[in-house]
């Protein structure tokens, strides 16, 4: 009877050891094994594997891409404009051992690096660059943050500036500037139209000077267009050239 009890206890202990030795790691995970405090050279997984109970300790590391929002940061640009900027950063663990050994919390560390780098890089840019050259600033932020997190086994793949909040006074000033720019463009377009019209009128005047009969034809055409409107009063300019024969006849009569 005592032998059966001892055998049952031994079987129970063996079952506990086997259960403690079995580890399952998902496809997007890796297991970092510490054996008596020392990390093994290669992480385990994915799939099923065994460890030595009470001697090995496993830490799972997620290799999926992490999407992290960078909290809004108050930034003073190079031209002394205070703006509030927030961003989003995409990164993932590429070296599970470094991410577990080299830093205590790689998520917190990456977030802090992203905040300080955001203030540092954008503080060197002017407001116009911050609004119009976001792609260049995004690339610069990604490069700097990735270089700083590389010793932790973290790869930063993308950094995007989400929103730039401007003070109300600056928004009104930019609205006035945009309105003034639109008015300037409208005046330039109007002046170009007047210049082109004057060129066409000059060309028409040259044609009429070479062919005076063209003026009479234009006059008849105008009369036809005005008469089609069924107006009760019709005022027509009569060229002086029409009276030239009568004037010459009167002058010749006076001389005779």
Backbone torsions as a table, in degrees:
resi	resn	phi	psi	omega
1	UNK	NA	-45.6	178.7
2	UNK	-64.5	-34.3	178.5
3	UNK	-64.1	-37.8	178.2
4	UNK	-67.8	-36.6	179.1
5	UNK	-66.7	-44.5	178.3
6	UNK	-61.7	-41.8	178.9
7	UNK	-63.4	-39.1	178.2
8	UNK	-65.9	-40.7	178.3
9	UNK	-64.5	-43.0	179.2
10	UNK	-62.8	-42.3	179.4
11	UNK	-63.4	-40.1	179.0
12	UNK	-64.0	-42.7	178.7
13	UNK	-65.9	-39.7	177.6
14	UNK	-63.7	-38.5	178.2
15	UNK	-62.5	-41.2	178.2
16	UNK	-64.8	-40.7	178.9
17	UNK	-63.3	-42.4	-179.3
18	UNK	-64.9	-43.0	179.3
19	UNK	-63.8	-37.1	178.3
20	UNK	-72.9	-21.5	-179.0
21	UNK	-84.6	-22.4	-177.0
22	UNK	-80.9	133.1	175.9
23	UNK	-134.9	139.2	177.8
24	UNK	-123.5	125.3	-179.5
25	UNK	-118.0	131.7	-179.5
26	UNK	-71.3	168.1	-178.0
27	UNK	-60.7	-34.5	-177.1
28	UNK	-92.5	12.4	-179.2
29	UNK	-123.0	162.5	170.9
30	UNK	-138.1	147.3	-179.7
31	UNK	-105.1	119.9	176.8
32	UNK	-92.0	118.9	-174.3
33	UNK	-99.9	128.2	173.0
34	UNK	-108.9	118.8	179.1
35	UNK	-109.3	109.7	-176.7
36	UNK	53.8	39.3	176.4
37	UNK	90.8	-12.3	-179.4
38	UNK	-104.8	136.0	-177.9
39	UNK	-79.5	139.9	176.1
40	UNK	-73.6	158.1	-171.9
41	UNK	-65.7	-34.5	-175.4
42	UNK	-125.6	138.3	175.5
43	UNK	-72.5	156.1	-178.3
44	UNK	-97.7	153.5	173.4
45	UNK	107.9	170.8	2.3
46	UNK	-83.5	167.3	177.0
47	UNK	114.8	-156.7	-176.3
48	UNK	-103.5	134.6	175.8
49	UNK	-154.2	174.8	-175.3
50	UNK	-121.5	148.6	173.2
51	UNK	-125.1	169.9	178.4
52	UNK	-88.5	114.7	-178.1
53	UNK	-59.9	143.7	177.3
54	UNK	65.6	-3.5	176.7
55	UNK	-114.1	-42.2	178.7
56	UNK	-96.7	144.3	173.5
57	UNK	-129.2	131.0	-175.5
58	UNK	-111.7	138.3	175.7
59	UNK	-121.3	118.7	180.0
60	UNK	-78.8	138.3	176.8
61	UNK	-123.3	130.0	-179.0
62	UNK	-87.6	128.4	-179.0
63	UNK	-99.0	2.4	-179.5
64	UNK	-69.3	155.9	177.7
65	UNK	-69.4	131.2	-179.7
66	UNK	-100.6	129.9	174.9
67	UNK	-102.7	114.7	-174.8
68	UNK	-123.7	129.2	175.0
69	UNK	-83.0	128.7	175.3
70	UNK	-85.3	122.8	-178.2
71	UNK	-56.5	149.5	179.5
72	UNK	-56.7	135.9	-177.7
73	UNK	-119.6	134.2	174.0
74	UNK	-81.9	119.9	-173.4
75	UNK	-125.7	137.2	172.9
76	UNK	-102.9	115.3	-177.3
77	UNK	-72.7	174.2	-176.9
78	UNK	-64.7	-28.8	177.2
79	UNK	-94.5	25.3	171.1
80	UNK	61.9	45.0	173.9
81	UNK	-114.6	126.9	-179.8
82	UNK	-87.9	121.7	179.8
83	UNK	-129.1	161.6	177.9
84	UNK	-118.0	118.5	-171.8
85	UNK	-123.7	135.7	170.2
86	UNK	-125.3	159.8	-174.2
87	UNK	-147.2	173.2	175.3
88	UNK	-131.5	141.9	-176.3
89	UNK	-127.6	137.8	179.4
90	UNK	-115.7	126.2	-179.1
91	UNK	-152.6	165.8	177.5
92	UNK	-152.8	159.8	179.6
93	UNK	-82.5	125.7	177.2
94	UNK	-109.0	-17.6	177.0
95	UNK	-131.2	95.6	-176.2
96	UNK	-59.5	-34.5	-177.8
97	UNK	-67.0	-46.6	178.7
98	UNK	-64.6	-40.7	-179.6
99	UNK	-64.3	-22.4	-179.8
100	UNK	-95.7	-30.0	-173.5
101	UNK	-99.9	-41.9	-171.1
102	UNK	-76.9	-21.5	-178.3
103	UNK	-143.6	146.8	-176.0
104	UNK	-72.0	-42.1	-179.5
105	UNK	-141.8	99.7	-175.3
106	UNK	-69.1	-27.3	177.7
107	UNK	-66.3	-49.0	178.6
108	UNK	-64.5	-42.0	-180.0
109	UNK	-62.5	-42.9	178.8
110	UNK	-64.8	-39.2	178.6
111	UNK	-63.1	-44.1	-179.8
112	UNK	-66.6	-40.7	177.3
113	UNK	-62.4	-41.1	-179.9
114	UNK	-63.2	-40.5	-179.5
115	UNK	-66.2	-47.5	-178.8
116	UNK	-67.1	-38.1	179.0
117	UNK	-68.1	-37.0	177.8
118	UNK	-60.5	-45.4	178.8
119	UNK	-66.8	-37.8	-176.6
120	UNK	-70.0	-48.4	-175.1
121	UNK	-71.5	-47.5	-176.8
122	UNK	-71.2	-23.9	176.6
123	UNK	-69.3	-16.9	178.1
124	UNK	-91.0	-5.9	-178.0
125	UNK	-101.3	152.8	174.0
126	UNK	-83.7	166.3	-175.8
127	UNK	-62.0	-41.7	179.4
128	UNK	-61.9	-39.5	177.6
129	UNK	-66.7	-37.1	179.9
130	UNK	-65.3	-31.0	-178.6
131	UNK	-89.1	-30.7	-172.7
132	UNK	-108.0	-16.9	-176.1
133	UNK	-120.9	49.6	-177.2
134	UNK	-67.4	-37.9	-178.2
135	UNK	-61.9	-42.5	178.7
136	UNK	-65.5	-41.1	178.9
137	UNK	-67.1	-38.4	177.2
138	UNK	-60.4	-44.5	178.8
139	UNK	-63.3	-39.2	179.9
140	UNK	-67.0	-41.7	177.6
141	UNK	-63.0	-44.1	-179.3
142	UNK	-61.4	-42.6	-178.2
143	UNK	-64.7	-44.3	-177.1
144	UNK	-69.5	-46.2	-178.6
145	UNK	-65.3	-39.9	179.6
146	UNK	-63.7	-38.8	178.9
147	UNK	-65.3	-36.6	-178.4
148	UNK	-75.2	-31.0	-178.3
149	UNK	-92.3	-4.9	-179.2
150	UNK	-60.0	-39.7	177.7
151	UNK	-62.9	-16.6	179.1
152	UNK	-91.8	1.1	-176.7
153	UNK	75.2	25.8	-178.7
154	UNK	-113.5	131.7	178.9
155	UNK	-110.4	118.3	176.9
156	UNK	-90.8	117.2	-175.6
157	UNK	-95.9	-27.6	-175.4
158	UNK	-159.4	140.9	172.8
159	UNK	-132.3	128.1	-178.1
160	UNK	-127.2	127.7	172.0
161	UNK	-76.2	119.7	-174.6
162	UNK	-84.6	-51.9	-172.1
163	UNK	-147.7	146.3	176.1
164	UNK	-125.2	111.3	179.9
165	UNK	-94.0	122.1	-179.7
166	UNK	-101.2	150.9	173.2
167	UNK	-61.7	154.6	-178.2
168	UNK	-61.9	-38.3	179.0
169	UNK	-61.9	-39.8	179.1
170	UNK	-69.6	-36.7	177.4
171	UNK	-62.7	-42.8	178.3
172	UNK	-66.0	-40.2	179.3
173	UNK	-64.0	-40.6	179.1
174	UNK	-68.7	-33.7	177.0
175	UNK	-65.5	-42.3	177.0
176	UNK	-64.4	-39.3	178.6
177	UNK	-63.3	-43.4	179.2
178	UNK	-64.5	-39.5	178.6
179	UNK	-65.2	-42.2	178.0
180	UNK	-63.1	-37.4	178.2
181	UNK	-65.7	-41.5	177.5
182	UNK	-64.2	-40.7	177.8
183	UNK	-63.9	-39.8	178.8
184	UNK	-61.9	-44.6	179.6
185	UNK	-63.8	-38.9	178.8
186	UNK	-62.9	-41.5	179.2
187	UNK	-67.3	-38.7	178.1
188	UNK	-64.3	-43.2	178.9
189	UNK	-64.3	-40.3	178.5
190	UNK	-64.3	-42.1	179.1
191	UNK	-64.9	-40.3	177.5
192	UNK	-63.5	-37.9	177.2
193	UNK	-65.3	-42.2	177.6
194	UNK	-63.6	-38.9	179.8
195	UNK	-65.3	-43.9	178.3
196	UNK	-64.7	-39.2	178.4
197	UNK	-64.7	-40.4	178.9
198	UNK	-64.9	-35.7	176.3
199	UNK	-63.8	-42.8	178.5
200	UNK	-64.5	-40.8	178.2
201	UNK	-64.3	-37.5	178.0
202	UNK	-64.2	-41.5	177.7
203	UNK	-63.7	-39.8	179.2
204	UNK	-66.0	-38.4	178.8
205	UNK	-64.2	-37.4	177.8
206	UNK	-64.6	-40.2	179.1
207	UNK	-64.9	-43.9	-179.3
208	UNK	-65.6	-36.5	179.2
209	UNK	-63.7	-35.6	179.4
210	UNK	-78.7	-29.0	-178.7
211	UNK	-131.7	86.7	-176.5
212	UNK	-59.3	-27.9	-179.2
213	UNK	-63.7	-21.8	179.4
214	UNK	-64.0	-31.2	178.0
215	UNK	-65.6	-40.3	178.4
216	UNK	-67.1	-40.0	177.0
217	UNK	-61.9	-40.0	177.9
218	UNK	-65.4	-37.0	178.1
219	UNK	-63.9	-44.1	178.4
220	UNK	-64.7	-37.5	177.5
221	UNK	-64.0	-40.6	178.0
222	UNK	-64.6	-41.3	177.9
223	UNK	-60.1	-41.3	179.7
224	UNK	-65.0	-39.7	-179.5
225	UNK	-69.0	-40.6	-179.5
226	UNK	-70.3	-37.8	-179.6
227	UNK	-65.5	-26.6	-179.9
228	UNK	-69.6	-17.6	-179.3
229	UNK	-83.5	-2.0	178.8
230	UNK	59.0	48.3	177.3
231	UNK	-84.9	147.6	179.2
232	UNK	-81.1	-25.0	-178.7
233	UNK	-122.7	134.6	-179.4
234	UNK	-130.6	117.3	179.7
235	UNK	-109.9	123.2	-177.3
236	UNK	-122.6	134.5	171.4
237	UNK	-79.1	130.8	-179.5
238	UNK	-107.0	120.4	179.7
239	UNK	-62.7	145.7	178.7
240	UNK	-65.0	-25.2	-178.4
241	UNK	-61.8	-25.7	178.9
242	UNK	-67.8	-28.4	-179.5
243	UNK	-92.5	-1.0	-176.6
244	UNK	-60.5	-41.8	177.9
245	UNK	-62.1	-38.4	179.7
246	UNK	-67.6	-39.6	179.1
247	UNK	-64.8	-41.8	179.1
248	UNK	-64.4	-38.5	179.1
249	UNK	-65.1	-40.8	179.1
250	UNK	-65.3	-40.9	-179.5
251	UNK	-65.3	-40.3	179.4
252	UNK	-67.5	-33.2	178.6
253	UNK	-67.1	-42.4	178.6
254	UNK	-61.1	-40.8	-178.9
255	UNK	-67.2	-38.2	178.9
256	UNK	-71.4	NA	NA
